[in-house]
Amino acid sequence: MALVELGRFSAPEAHIVVSRLESEGIPAIAFDAGASIADGSFLLIPVRVMVDEDDLAAARRILPEI
């Protein structure tokens, strides 16, 4: 299992994307969601949504705008 980046999003968008993928049976992880939350700049730092490389094509079909 090798994780690859599907895309970068704001924190709220990333969690929506992860939920959408998981509802379709594709495990996904939001990386960096807690970055710089203490200093209030968490909305400026993109959150990476990661999926297994074997699921990347299916994830892109589900979310074609990415």
PQR file of N, CA, C, O and H, with PARSE charges and radii, in Angstrom:
ATOM      1  N   MET A   1       0.846  -1.181   0.000 -0.4000 1.5000
ATOM      2  CA  MET A   1       0.000   0.000   0.000 -0.0000 2.0000
ATOM      3  C   MET A   1       0.888   1.240   0.000  0.5500 1.7000
ATOM      4  O   MET A   1       1.654   1.469   0.936 -0.5500 1.4000
ATOM      5  N   ALA A   2       0.777   2.024  -1.047 -0.4000 1.5000
ATOM      6  CA  ALA A   2       1.504   3.294  -1.137 -0.0000 2.0000
ATOM      7  C   ALA A   2       0.481   4.408  -1.285  0.5500 1.7000
ATOM      8  O   ALA A   2      -0.384   4.361  -2.160 -0.5500 1.4000
ATOM      9  H   ALA A   2       0.155   1.838  -1.808  0.4000 1.0000
ATOM     10  N   LEU A   3       0.589   5.397  -0.432 -0.4000 1.5000
ATOM     11  CA  LEU A   3      -0.331   6.524  -0.502 -0.0000 2.0000
ATOM     12  C   LEU A   3       0.145   7.537  -1.536  0.5500 1.7000
ATOM     13  O   LEU A   3       1.340   7.799  -1.668 -0.5500 1.4000
ATOM     14  H   LEU A   3       1.292   5.435   0.278  0.4000 1.0000
ATOM     15  N   VAL A   4      -0.811   8.097  -2.262 -0.4000 1.5000
ATOM     16  CA  VAL A   4      -0.529   9.148  -3.238 -0.0000 2.0000
ATOM     17  C   VAL A   4      -1.491  10.300  -2.984  0.5500 1.7000
ATOM     18  O   VAL A   4      -2.573  10.119  -2.426 -0.5500 1.4000
ATOM     19  H   VAL A   4      -1.782   7.883  -2.155  0.4000 1.0000
ATOM     20  N   GLU A   5      -1.076  11.474  -3.403 -0.4000 1.5000
ATOM     21  CA  GLU A   5      -1.890  12.661  -3.186 -0.0000 2.0000
ATOM     22  C   GLU A   5      -2.970  12.783  -4.260  0.5500 1.7000
ATOM     23  O   GLU A   5      -2.681  12.779  -5.456 -0.5500 1.4000
ATOM     24  H   GLU A   5      -0.197  11.621  -3.856  0.4000 1.0000
ATOM     25  N   LEU A   6      -4.209  12.891  -3.809 -0.4000 1.5000
ATOM     26  CA  LEU A   6      -5.327  13.120  -4.718 -0.0000 2.0000
ATOM     27  C   LEU A   6      -5.470  14.608  -5.011  0.5500 1.7000
ATOM     28  O   LEU A   6      -5.766  14.993  -6.142 -0.5500 1.4000
ATOM     29  H   LEU A   6      -4.444  12.895  -2.837  0.4000 1.0000
ATOM     30  N   GLY A   7      -5.262  15.442  -4.001 -0.4000 1.5000
ATOM     31  CA  GLY A   7      -5.388  16.883  -4.180 -0.0000 2.0000
ATOM     32  C   GLY A   7      -5.173  17.610  -2.873  0.5500 1.7000
ATOM     33  O   GLY A   7      -5.008  16.995  -1.820 -0.5500 1.4000
ATOM     34  H   GLY A   7      -5.021  15.129  -3.082  0.4000 1.0000
ATOM     35  N   ARG A   8      -5.176  18.951  -2.958 -0.4000 1.5000
ATOM     36  CA  ARG A   8      -5.017  19.804  -1.778 -0.0000 2.0000
ATOM     37  C   ARG A   8      -6.233  20.707  -1.661  0.5500 1.7000
ATOM     38  O   ARG A   8      -6.710  21.273  -2.645 -0.5500 1.4000
ATOM     39  H   ARG A   8      -5.310  19.451  -3.814  0.4000 1.0000
ATOM     40  N   PHE A   9      -6.724  20.829  -0.428 -0.4000 1.5000
ATOM     41  CA  PHE A   9      -7.975  21.524  -0.184 -0.0000 2.0000
ATOM     42  C   PHE A   9      -7.890  22.314   1.116  0.5500 1.7000
ATOM     43  O   PHE A   9      -6.964  22.140   1.909 -0.5500 1.4000
ATOM     44  H   PHE A   9      -6.336  20.369   0.371  0.4000 1.0000
ATOM     45  N   SER A  10      -8.874  23.182   1.318 -0.4000 1.5000
ATOM     46  CA  SER A  10      -9.009  23.791   2.642 -0.0000 2.0000
ATOM     47  C   SER A  10      -9.412  22.663   3.593  0.5500 1.7000
ATOM     48  O   SER A  10      -9.874  21.612   3.149 -0.5500 1.4000
ATOM     49  H   SER A  10      -9.626  23.323   0.674  0.4000 1.0000
ATOM     50  N   ALA A  11      -9.241  22.875   4.878 -0.4000 1.5000
ATOM     51  CA  ALA A  11      -9.550  21.819   5.846 -0.0000 2.0000
ATOM     52  C   ALA A  11     -10.998  21.335   5.725  0.5500 1.7000
ATOM     53  O   ALA A  11     -11.221  20.126   5.667 -0.5500 1.4000
ATOM     54  H   ALA A  11      -8.866  23.729   5.238  0.4000 1.0000
ATOM     55  N   PRO A  12     -11.992  22.233   5.684 -0.5600 1.5000
ATOM     56  CA  PRO A  12     -13.370  21.732   5.560  0.2800 2.0000
ATOM     57  C   PRO A  12     -13.601  20.957   4.255  0.5500 1.7000
ATOM     58  O   PRO A  12     -14.269  19.923   4.264 -0.5500 1.4000
ATOM     59  N   GLU A  13     -13.058  21.442   3.145 -0.4000 1.5000
ATOM     60  CA  GLU A  13     -13.214  20.740   1.864 -0.0000 2.0000
ATOM     61  C   GLU A  13     -12.568  19.362   1.908  0.5500 1.7000
ATOM     62  O   GLU A  13     -13.126  18.393   1.394 -0.5500 1.4000
ATOM     63  H   GLU A  13     -12.515  22.282   3.137  0.4000 1.0000
ATOM     64  N   ALA A  14     -11.392  19.276   2.522 -0.4000 1.5000
ATOM     65  CA  ALA A  14     -10.684  17.998   2.592 -0.0000 2.0000
ATOM     66  C   ALA A  14     -11.510  16.954   3.325  0.5500 1.7000
ATOM     67  O   ALA A  14     -11.562  15.797   2.908 -0.5500 1.4000
ATOM     68  H   ALA A  14     -10.939  20.063   2.939  0.4000 1.0000
ATOM     69  N   HIS A  15     -12.151  17.352   4.405 -0.4000 1.5000
ATOM     70  CA  HIS A  15     -12.945  16.396   5.167 -0.0000 2.0000
ATOM     71  C   HIS A  15     -14.198  15.980   4.391  0.5500 1.7000
ATOM     72  O   HIS A  15     -14.656  14.845   4.522 -0.5500 1.4000
ATOM     73  H   HIS A  15     -12.108  18.292   4.743  0.4000 1.0000
ATOM     74  N   ILE A  16     -14.747  16.876   3.595 -0.4000 1.5000
ATOM     75  CA  ILE A  16     -15.877  16.520   2.732 -0.0000 2.0000
ATOM     76  C   ILE A  16     -15.436  15.512   1.672  0.5500 1.7000
ATOM     77  O   ILE A  16     -16.131  14.531   1.407 -0.5500 1.4000
ATOM     78  H   ILE A  16     -14.375  17.798   3.489  0.4000 1.0000
ATOM     79  N   VAL A  17     -14.270  15.766   1.067 -0.4000 1.5000
ATOM     80  CA  VAL A  17     -13.736  14.859   0.045 -0.0000 2.0000
ATOM     81  C   VAL A  17     -13.475  13.477   0.648  0.5500 1.7000
ATOM     82  O   VAL A  17     -13.833  12.463   0.049 -0.5500 1.4000
ATOM     83  H   VAL A  17     -13.705  16.563   1.282  0.4000 1.0000
ATOM     84  N   VAL A  18     -12.857  13.433   1.823 -0.4000 1.5000
ATOM     85  CA  VAL A  18     -12.580  12.152   2.480 -0.0000 2.0000
ATOM     86  C   VAL A  18     -13.895  11.407   2.734  0.5500 1.7000
ATOM     87  O   VAL A  18     -13.995  10.211   2.463 -0.5500 1.4000
ATOM     88  H   VAL A  18     -12.566  14.257   2.309  0.4000 1.0000
ATOM     89  N   SER A  19     -14.887  12.108   3.248 -0.4000 1.5000
ATOM     90  CA  SER A  19     -16.181  11.469   3.522 -0.0000 2.0000
ATOM     91  C   SER A  19     -16.832  10.949   2.252  0.5500 1.7000
ATOM     92  O   SER A  19     -17.396   9.855   2.243 -0.5500 1.4000
ATOM     93  H   SER A  19     -14.805  13.080   3.468  0.4000 1.0000
ATOM     94  N   ARG A  20     -16.757  11.722   1.187 -0.4000 1.5000
ATOM     95  CA  ARG A  20     -17.348  11.305  -0.098 -0.0000 2.0000
ATOM     96  C   ARG A  20     -16.672  10.039  -0.623  0.5500 1.7000
ATOM     97  O   ARG A  20     -17.337   9.103  -1.064 -0.5500 1.4000
ATOM     98  H   ARG A  20     -16.298  12.610   1.194  0.4000 1.0000
ATOM     99  N   LEU A  21     -15.344  10.028  -0.568 -0.4000 1.5000
ATOM    100  CA  LEU A  21     -14.615   8.847  -1.038 -0.0000 2.0000
ATOM    101  C   LEU A  21     -14.935   7.635  -0.187  0.5500 1.7000
ATOM    102  O   LEU A  21     -15.172   6.548  -0.715 -0.5500 1.4000
ATOM    103  H   LEU A  21     -14.804  10.789  -0.209  0.4000 1.0000
ATOM    104  N   GLU A  22     -14.944   7.812   1.129 -0.4000 1.5000
ATOM    105  CA  GLU A  22     -15.213   6.683   2.014 -0.0000 2.0000
ATOM    106  C   GLU A  22     -16.635   6.162   1.829  0.5500 1.7000
ATOM    107  O   GLU A  22     -16.883   4.969   2.002 -0.5500 1.4000
ATOM    108  H   GLU A  22     -14.752   8.694   1.557  0.4000 1.0000
ATOM    109  N   SER A  23     -17.576   7.051   1.478 -0.4000 1.5000
ATOM    110  CA  SER A  23     -18.947   6.587   1.231 -0.0000 2.0000
ATOM    111  C   SER A  23     -19.023   5.694  -0.009  0.5500 1.7000
ATOM    112  O   SER A  23     -19.962   4.916  -0.173 -0.5500 1.4000
ATOM    113  H   SER A  23     -17.375   8.020   1.337  0.4000 1.0000
ATOM    114  N   GLU A  24     -18.020   5.822  -0.875 -0.4000 1.5000
ATOM    115  CA  GLU A  24     -17.933   4.989  -2.080 -0.0000 2.0000
ATOM    116  C   GLU A  24     -16.994   3.792  -1.886  0.5500 1.7000
ATOM    117  O   GLU A  24     -16.712   3.059  -2.834 -0.5500 1.4000
ATOM    118  H   GLU A  24     -17.257   6.454  -0.742  0.4000 1.0000
ATOM    119  N   GLY A  25     -16.514   3.599  -0.655 -0.4000 1.5000
ATOM    120  CA  GLY A  25     -15.665   2.451  -0.355 -0.0000 2.0000
ATOM    121  C   GLY A  25     -14.188   2.663  -0.620  0.5500 1.7000
ATOM    122  O   GLY A  25     -13.423   1.700  -0.666 -0.5500 1.4000
ATOM    123  H   GLY A  25     -16.743   4.193   0.116  0.4000 1.0000
ATOM    124  N   ILE A  26     -13.773   3.922  -0.796 -0.4000 1.5000
ATOM    125  CA  ILE A  26     -12.362   4.227  -1.039 -0.0000 2.0000
ATOM    126  C   ILE A  26     -11.782   4.860   0.223  0.5500 1.7000
ATOM    127  O   ILE A  26     -12.148   5.983   0.570 -0.5500 1.4000
ATOM    128  H   ILE A  26     -14.394   4.704  -0.759  0.4000 1.0000
ATOM    129  N   PRO A  27     -10.887   4.161   0.914 -0.5600 1.5000
ATOM    130  CA  PRO A  27     -10.271   4.748   2.105  0.2800 2.0000
ATOM    131  C   PRO A  27      -9.446   5.986   1.721  0.5500 1.7000
ATOM    132  O   PRO A  27      -8.719   5.975   0.727 -0.5500 1.4000
ATOM    133  N   ALA A  28      -9.569   7.024   2.505 -0.4000 1.5000
ATOM    134  CA  ALA A  28      -8.828   8.260   2.253 -0.0000 2.0000
ATOM    135  C   ALA A  28      -8.421   8.873   3.584  0.5500 1.7000
ATOM    136  O   ALA A  28      -9.059   8.648   4.612 -0.5500 1.4000
ATOM    137  H   ALA A  28     -10.159   7.032   3.312  0.4000 1.0000
ATOM    138  N   ILE A  29      -7.349   9.651   3.544 -0.4000 1.5000
ATOM    139  CA  ILE A  29      -6.813  10.284   4.752 -0.0000 2.0000
ATOM    140  C   ILE A  29      -6.540  11.747   4.450  0.5500 1.7000
ATOM    141  O   ILE A  29      -6.033  12.085   3.380 -0.5500 1.4000
ATOM    142  H   ILE A  29      -6.831   9.834   2.708  0.4000 1.0000
ATOM    143  N   ALA A  30      -6.876  12.610   5.394 -0.4000 1.5000
ATOM    144  CA  ALA A  30      -6.551  14.033   5.287 -0.0000 2.0000
ATOM    145  C   ALA A  30      -5.262  14.274   6.074  0.5500 1.7000
ATOM    146  O   ALA A  30      -5.247  14.153   7.298 -0.5500 1.4000
ATOM    147  H   ALA A  30      -7.288  12.335   6.263  0.4000 1.0000
ATOM    148  N   PHE A  31      -4.184  14.614   5.367 -0.4000 1.5000
ATOM    149  CA  PHE A  31      -2.904  14.920   6.006 -0.0000 2.0000
ATOM    150  C   PHE A  31      -2.799  16.422   6.237  0.5500 1.7000
ATOM    151  O   PHE A  31      -3.326  17.216   5.458 -0.5500 1.4000
ATOM    152  H   PHE A  31      -4.196  14.713   4.372  0.4000 1.0000
ATOM    153  N   ASP A  32      -2.120  16.804   7.304 -0.4000 1.5000
ATOM    154  CA  ASP A  32      -1.811  18.203   7.621 -0.0000 2.0000
ATOM    155  C   ASP A  32      -3.028  18.997   8.093  0.5500 1.7000
ATOM    156  O   ASP A  32      -2.983  20.227   8.117 -0.5500 1.4000
ATOM    157  H   ASP A  32      -1.692  16.159   7.937  0.4000 1.0000
ATOM    158  N   ALA A  33      -4.107  18.324   8.465 -0.4000 1.5000
ATOM    159  CA  ALA A  33      -5.323  19.038   8.870 -0.0000 2.0000
ATOM    160  C   ALA A  33      -5.118  19.871  10.133  0.5500 1.7000
ATOM    161  O   ALA A  33      -5.812  20.868  10.330 -0.5500 1.4000
ATOM    162  H   ALA A  33      -4.144  17.324   8.445  0.4000 1.0000
ATOM    163  N   GLY A  34      -4.196  19.485  10.972 -0.4000 1.5000
ATOM    164  CA  GLY A  34      -3.963  20.230  12.210 -0.0000 2.0000
ATOM    165  C   GLY A  34      -2.786  21.187  12.144  0.5500 1.7000
ATOM    166  O   GLY A  34      -2.402  21.767  13.159 -0.5500 1.4000
ATOM    167  H   GLY A  34      -3.632  18.674  10.812  0.4000 1.0000
ATOM    168  N   ALA A  35      -2.210  21.359  10.965 -0.4000 1.5000
ATOM    169  CA  ALA A  35      -1.025  22.204  10.833 -0.0000 2.0000
ATOM    170  C   ALA A  35      -1.347  23.655  11.166  0.5500 1.7000
ATOM    171  O   ALA A  35      -2.301  24.228  10.641 -0.5500 1.4000
ATOM    172  H   ALA A  35      -2.522  20.887  10.139  0.4000 1.0000
ATOM    173  N   SER A  36      -0.560  24.225  12.021 -0.4000 1.5000
ATOM    174  CA  SER A  36      -0.646  25.633  12.409 -0.0000 2.0000
ATOM    175  C   SER A  36      -2.004  26.040  12.968  0.5500 1.7000
ATOM    176  O   SER A  36      -2.390  27.204  12.870 -0.5500 1.4000
ATOM    177  H   SER A  36       0.216  23.759  12.447  0.4000 1.0000
ATOM    178  N   ILE A  37      -2.718  25.105  13.546 -0.4000 1.5000
ATOM    179  CA  ILE A  37      -4.016  25.449  14.120 -0.0000 2.0000
ATOM    180  C   ILE A  37      -3.844  26.366  15.334  0.5500 1.7000
ATOM    181  O   ILE A  37      -4.721  27.178  15.630 -0.5500 1.4000
ATOM    182  H   ILE A  37      -2.404  24.159  13.626  0.4000 1.0000
ATOM    183  N   ALA A  38      -2.719  26.237  16.031 -0.4000 1.5000
ATOM    184  CA  ALA A  38      -2.501  27.040  17.230 -0.0000 2.0000
ATOM    185  C   ALA A  38      -2.334  28.522  16.914  0.5500 1.7000
ATOM    186  O   ALA A  38      -2.742  29.369  17.708 -0.5500 1.4000
ATOM    187  H   ALA A  38      -2.007  25.578  15.790  0.4000 1.0000
ATOM    188  N   ASP A  39      -1.745  28.847  15.776 -0.4000 1.5000
ATOM    189  CA  ASP A  39      -1.530  30.269  15.478 -0.0000 2.0000
ATOM    190  C   ASP A  39      -2.608  30.856  14.582  0.5500 1.7000
ATOM    191  O   ASP A  39      -2.481  31.999  14.144 -0.5500 1.4000
ATOM    192  H   ASP A  39      -1.413  28.159  15.131  0.4000 1.0000
ATOM    193  N   GLY A  40      -3.662  30.107  14.300 -0.4000 1.5000
ATOM    194  CA  GLY A  40      -4.801  30.637  13.562 -0.0000 2.0000
ATOM    195  C   GLY A  40      -4.662  30.665  12.058  0.5500 1.7000
ATOM    196  O   GLY A  40      -5.520  31.229  11.378 -0.5500 1.4000
ATOM    197  H   GLY A  40      -3.765  29.179  14.656  0.4000 1.0000
ATOM    198  N   SER A  41      -3.612  30.076  11.513 -0.4000 1.5000
ATOM    199  CA  SER A  41      -3.432  30.113  10.061 -0.0000 2.0000
ATOM    200  C   SER A  41      -3.834  28.808   9.385  0.5500 1.7000
ATOM    201  O   SER A  41      -3.452  28.558   8.242 -0.5500 1.4000
ATOM    202  H   SER A  41      -2.915  29.618  12.065  0.4000 1.0000
ATOM    203  N   PHE A  42      -4.596  27.984  10.077 -0.4000 1.5000
ATOM    204  CA  PHE A  42      -4.934  26.674   9.521 -0.0000 2.0000
ATOM    205  C   PHE A  42      -5.746  26.759   8.236  0.5500 1.7000
ATOM    206  O   PHE A  42      -5.721  25.814   7.447 -0.5500 1.4000
ATOM    207  H   PHE A  42      -4.906  28.187  11.005  0.4000 1.0000
ATOM    208  N   LEU A  43      -6.459  27.844   7.994 -0.4000 1.5000
ATOM    209  CA  LEU A  43      -7.211  27.972   6.750 -0.0000 2.0000
ATOM    210  C   LEU A  43      -6.317  28.291   5.559  0.5500 1.7000
ATOM    211  O   LEU A  43      -6.730  28.143   4.409 -0.5500 1.4000
ATOM    212  H   LEU A  43      -6.479  28.611   8.634  0.4000 1.0000
ATOM    213  N   LEU A  44      -5.098  28.728   5.834 -0.4000 1.5000
ATOM    214  CA  LEU A  44      -4.180  29.096   4.759 -0.0000 2.0000
ATOM    215  C   LEU A  44      -3.303  27.940   4.309  0.5500 1.7000
ATOM    216  O   LEU A  44      -2.704  27.991   3.234 -0.5500 1.4000
ATOM    217  H   LEU A  44      -4.762  28.849   6.768  0.4000 1.0000
ATOM    218  N   ILE A  45      -3.226  26.907   5.121 -0.4000 1.5000
ATOM    219  CA  ILE A  45      -2.363  25.766   4.808 -0.0000 2.0000
ATOM    220  C   ILE A  45      -3.213  24.666   4.189  0.5500 1.7000
ATOM    221  O   ILE A  45      -4.133  24.169   4.837 -0.5500 1.4000
ATOM    222  H   ILE A  45      -3.713  26.866   5.994  0.4000 1.0000
ATOM    223  N   PRO A  46      -2.927  24.273   2.949 -0.5600 1.5000
ATOM    224  CA  PRO A  46      -3.746  23.241   2.310  0.2800 2.0000
ATOM    225  C   PRO A  46      -3.604  21.888   2.990  0.5500 1.7000
ATOM    226  O   PRO A  46      -2.540  21.534   3.499 -0.5500 1.4000
ATOM    227  N   VAL A  47      -4.687  21.155   2.985 -0.4000 1.5000
ATOM    228  CA  VAL A  47      -4.724  19.807   3.540 -0.0000 2.0000
ATOM    229  C   VAL A  47      -4.646  18.836   2.367  0.5500 1.7000
ATOM    230  O   VAL A  47      -5.414  18.942   1.411 -0.5500 1.4000
ATOM    231  H   VAL A  47      -5.550  21.443   2.571  0.4000 1.0000
ATOM    232  N   ARG A  48      -3.721  17.898   2.446 -0.4000 1.5000
ATOM    233  CA  ARG A  48      -3.557  16.907   1.393 -0.0000 2.0000
ATOM    234  C   ARG A  48      -4.496  15.735   1.634  0.5500 1.7000
ATOM    235  O   ARG A  48      -4.524  15.174   2.729 -0.5500 1.4000
ATOM    236  H   ARG A  48      -3.097  17.811   3.223  0.4000 1.0000
ATOM    237  N   VAL A  49      -5.258  15.366   0.624 -0.4000 1.5000
ATOM    238  CA  VAL A  49      -6.078  14.162   0.701 -0.0000 2.0000
ATOM    239  C   VAL A  49      -5.303  13.059  -0.002  0.5500 1.7000
ATOM    240  O   VAL A  49      -4.938  13.175  -1.172 -0.5500 1.4000
ATOM    241  H   VAL A  49      -5.235  15.822  -0.266  0.4000 1.0000
ATOM    242  N   MET A  50      -5.064  11.990   0.739 -0.4000 1.5000
ATOM    243  CA  MET A  50      -4.259  10.883   0.256 -0.0000 2.0000
ATOM    244  C   MET A  50      -5.125   9.634   0.112  0.5500 1.7000
ATOM    245  O   MET A  50      -6.007   9.370   0.930 -0.5500 1.4000
ATOM    246  H   MET A  50      -5.361  11.895   1.689  0.4000 1.0000
ATOM    247  N   VAL A  51      -4.849   8.869  -0.953 -0.4000 1.5000
ATOM    248  CA  VAL A  51      -5.508   7.587  -1.190 -0.0000 2.0000
ATOM    249  C   VAL A  51      -4.447   6.570  -1.585  0.5500 1.7000
ATOM    250  O   VAL A  51      -3.321   6.929  -1.930 -0.5500 1.4000
ATOM    251  H   VAL A  51      -4.133   9.084  -1.617  0.4000 1.0000
ATOM    252  N   ASP A  52      -4.817   5.312  -1.531 -0.4000 1.5000
ATOM    253  CA  ASP A  52      -3.916   4.264  -2.011 -0.0000 2.0000
ATOM    254  C   ASP A  52      -3.735   4.438  -3.516  0.5500 1.7000
ATOM    255  O   ASP A  52      -4.682   4.783  -4.222 -0.5500 1.4000
ATOM    256  H   ASP A  52      -5.732   5.020  -1.252  0.4000 1.0000
ATOM    257  N   GLU A  53      -2.541   4.205  -3.996 -0.4000 1.5000
ATOM    258  CA  GLU A  53      -2.283   4.397  -5.423 -0.0000 2.0000
ATOM    259  C   GLU A  53      -3.180   3.530  -6.294  0.5500 1.7000
ATOM    260  O   GLU A  53      -3.486   3.902  -7.427 -0.5500 1.4000
ATOM    261  H   GLU A  53      -1.771   3.925  -3.422  0.4000 1.0000
ATOM    262  N   ASP A  54      -3.604   2.380  -5.782 -0.4000 1.5000
ATOM    263  CA  ASP A  54      -4.509   1.509  -6.541 -0.0000 2.0000
ATOM    264  C   ASP A  54      -5.921   2.091  -6.646  0.5500 1.7000
ATOM    265  O   ASP A  54      -6.692   1.693  -7.519 -0.5500 1.4000
ATOM    266  H   ASP A  54      -3.355   2.077  -4.862  0.4000 1.0000
ATOM    267  N   ASP A  55      -6.261   3.031  -5.757 -0.4000 1.5000
ATOM    268  CA  ASP A  55      -7.592   3.646  -5.742 -0.0000 2.0000
ATOM    269  C   ASP A  55      -7.623   5.020  -6.414  0.5500 1.7000
ATOM    270  O   ASP A  55      -8.688   5.629  -6.516 -0.5500 1.4000
ATOM    271  H   ASP A  55      -5.635   3.353  -5.047  0.4000 1.0000
ATOM    272  N   LEU A  56      -6.488   5.508  -6.866 -0.4000 1.5000
ATOM    273  CA  LEU A  56      -6.411   6.866  -7.394 -0.0000 2.0000
ATOM    274  C   LEU A  56      -7.331   7.085  -8.595  0.5500 1.7000
ATOM    275  O   LEU A  56      -8.046   8.087  -8.645 -0.5500 1.4000
ATOM    276  H   LEU A  56      -5.623   5.013  -6.783  0.4000 1.0000
ATOM    277  N   ALA A  57      -7.325   6.182  -9.543 -0.4000 1.5000
ATOM    278  CA  ALA A  57      -8.171   6.341 -10.735 -0.0000 2.0000
ATOM    279  C   ALA A  57      -9.653   6.343 -10.357  0.5500 1.7000
ATOM    280  O   ALA A  57     -10.421   7.149 -10.883 -0.5500 1.4000
ATOM    281  H   ALA A  57      -6.745   5.368  -9.502  0.4000 1.0000
ATOM    282  N   ALA A  58     -10.052   5.472  -9.472 -0.4000 1.5000
ATOM    283  CA  ALA A  58     -11.454   5.427  -9.040 -0.0000 2.0000
ATOM    284  C   ALA A  58     -11.823   6.703  -8.296  0.5500 1.7000
ATOM    285  O   ALA A  58     -12.922   7.229  -8.474 -0.5500 1.4000
ATOM    286  H   ALA A  58      -9.428   4.817  -9.045  0.4000 1.0000
ATOM    287  N   ALA A  59     -10.920   7.202  -7.471 -0.4000 1.5000
ATOM    288  CA  ALA A  59     -11.190   8.447  -6.738 -0.0000 2.0000
ATOM    289  C   ALA A  59     -11.353   9.621  -7.709  0.5500 1.7000
ATOM    290  O   ALA A  59     -12.203  10.488  -7.504 -0.5500 1.4000
ATOM    291  H   ALA A  59     -10.028   6.776  -7.327  0.4000 1.0000
ATOM    292  N   ARG A  60     -10.564   9.643  -8.727 -0.4000 1.5000
ATOM    293  CA  ARG A  60     -10.683  10.718  -9.734 -0.0000 2.0000
ATOM    294  C   ARG A  60     -11.977  10.606 -10.544  0.5500 1.7000
ATOM    295  O   ARG A  60     -12.525  11.616 -10.984 -0.5500 1.4000
ATOM    296  H   ARG A  60      -9.873   8.938  -8.893  0.4000 1.0000
ATOM    297  N   ARG A  61     -12.459   9.385 -10.739 -0.4000 1.5000
ATOM    298  CA  ARG A  61     -13.750   9.223 -11.431 -0.0000 2.0000
ATOM    299  C   ARG A  61     -14.893   9.725 -10.555  0.5500 1.7000
ATOM    300  O   ARG A  61     -15.859  10.296 -11.062 -0.5500 1.4000
ATOM    301  H   ARG A  61     -12.013   8.564 -10.382  0.4000 1.0000
ATOM    302  N   ILE A  62     -14.792   9.519  -9.257 -0.4000 1.5000
ATOM    303  CA  ILE A  62     -15.833   9.976  -8.326 -0.0000 2.0000
ATOM    304  C   ILE A  62     -15.804  11.489  -8.190  0.5500 1.7000
ATOM    305  O   ILE A  62     -16.852  12.127  -8.082 -0.5500 1.4000
ATOM    306  H   ILE A  62     -14.008   9.055  -8.845  0.4000 1.0000
ATOM    307  N   LEU A  63     -14.613  12.062  -8.195 -0.4000 1.5000
ATOM    308  CA  LEU A  63     -14.436  13.502  -8.043 -0.0000 2.0000
ATOM    309  C   LEU A  63     -13.710  14.048  -9.268  0.5500 1.7000
ATOM    310  O   LEU A  63     -12.543  14.425  -9.170 -0.5500 1.4000
ATOM    311  H   LEU A  63     -13.762  11.543  -8.282  0.4000 1.0000
ATOM    312  N   PRO A  64     -14.365  14.097 -10.398 -0.5600 1.5000
ATOM    313  CA  PRO A  64     -13.671  14.445 -11.647  0.2800 2.0000
ATOM    314  C   PRO A  64     -13.124  15.874 -11.691  0.5500 1.7000
ATOM    315  O   PRO A  64     -12.240  16.163 -12.498 -0.5500 1.4000
ATOM    316  N   GLU A  65     -13.627  16.765 -10.848 -0.4000 1.5000
ATOM    317  CA  GLU A  65     -13.136  18.150 -10.878 -0.0000 2.0000
ATOM    318  C   GLU A  65     -11.784  18.336 -10.227  0.5500 1.7000
ATOM    319  O   GLU A  65     -11.223  19.432 -10.255 -0.5500 1.4000
ATOM    320  H   GLU A  65     -14.345  16.530 -10.193  0.4000 1.0000
ATOM    321  N   ILE A  66     -11.255  17.274  -9.642 -0.4000 1.5000
ATOM    322  CA  ILE A  66      -9.944  17.367  -8.974 -0.0000 2.0000
ATOM    323  C   ILE A  66      -8.845  17.189  -9.994  0.5500 1.7000
ATOM    324  O   ILE A  66      -7.665  17.231  -9.645 -0.5500 1.4000
ATOM    325  H   ILE A  66     -11.710  16.384  -9.620  0.4000 1.0000
TER
END
